[in-house]
Amino acid sequence: MASKRINLTVPEHLHADLEHWANTQGRATANLAAFLIERTVADAKRTGEFPTNESDKMASQFLRTLFSGGYPQNGEIVRLAHRLGVSEEFLLDIRDRYLEGRSR
C-alpha cells in the first residue's frame, strides 16, 4: 500500500511522550504516530464514529435506533431503502422481526 506524507504539529509534551514511547519500542516517532493514527481511524470506523457516505450514515442510524429499542419511522425507512437499492418492505421486515424478537 502506498503511503502519503502529512505534516502534523503536536504540543511539545505530546511529542516528548511519543518520542519516549517510540524509543522504548525501537521505532521512529513518526512510525509510532502513523500506527496510532491508523489504529484510531480503524476504531472509529468499527464503532461508527467515522463519517462515511450518506447511505452508511443512514443505515447506521437505522440500526442504532433499532438496537436502542427505538422504532425507525417509515420516512426514514423509505429514504434508506432508496439509497441502498432495496425494497422498503425488506427494511420494514427487518425492523418488525427485530422488534418482535426483542419483545419475547
N, C-alpha and C positions, 0 to 999 in steps of 0.2 A: 504494500500500500504506500502510495506517495505521501510525503509529509510536506506541510506548509509551515513557514516561519511566521510567528507573530511577535510583536513587541509587547511586553507585559510589564507594567510598573506596579510594584507592591511596596508596602511600607517597610522600612528598614528592619523592624522587629520580625516581620514575616519572612523576609529574605534570610535573616540570620537563622530562624528556625528551619527553613527549608534547606539551607546550606548545611546546617548541623545534621539534619535527618539524612540528607543525601550522602554526606561524608560517612556516616555510620553504616550506610549500605554500599559504600564504594561506588557510587554513581555520581554523575554530574547533576548539579542543582536543576538545570533546565530539563534533564531527563526525568527527574522526580516530579517536577511541576507538570510536565506533559502527561505523565502517568496519572497524577492526581486529577487533572482536568478531565482526562478520558474516563476515569472511573466515576467522577461526579456526573458527567453527562450521561453515562450509561445508567447510573442510578436514577437520574431524573427521568429518563425515558421509561425505565421499568416502573416507576411509581406514578407516571402520568403527569409529572410536573413539566416535562419538556414540551414546549409548544410545537405542534406538528401541523399538518394541514387541517383544514376546516372539517373534513369528514372524520378524521381521527378525534378531533376535539368533541364533535357531536356524539360520536359513538362512545367515547369515554364518559361523557356526561350522562348519556342514556344508562350505561352500566352502573355508574356511581349512584344514580338515582335509584335504580333497582336494588343495589346492594345495601343501600342505606334504609331500605324499607319504603321508599317513595314510589310514586305512581307516575311514570313518564306520560305526559299528555299526548293526545292524538296528533296535535300540530307538530310537536317535536318528532314524533314517530314518522309522520308524513315527510318532513324535511330530511330526516336521516335516511329513510328508505330511498328517497330520490337520489341523494348523494352517494349512497352505497350501491345503487343499482339493484336493489332487492325490492320485493313487494312489501307493501305496508302490512299485509296480513302476516307475513313472515315475522316481522318485528312485534306485531301485536301478539302473535302466538308465543314468541319468546317471553314477552312481558307477562302474559297471563299464566303461562306454565311456571315461570319462576315464582310469581307471587302466590300461585296456588300451592306450590311445593313448600313455600315458607309458612303457609297458614296451617299446615298439617302438624 
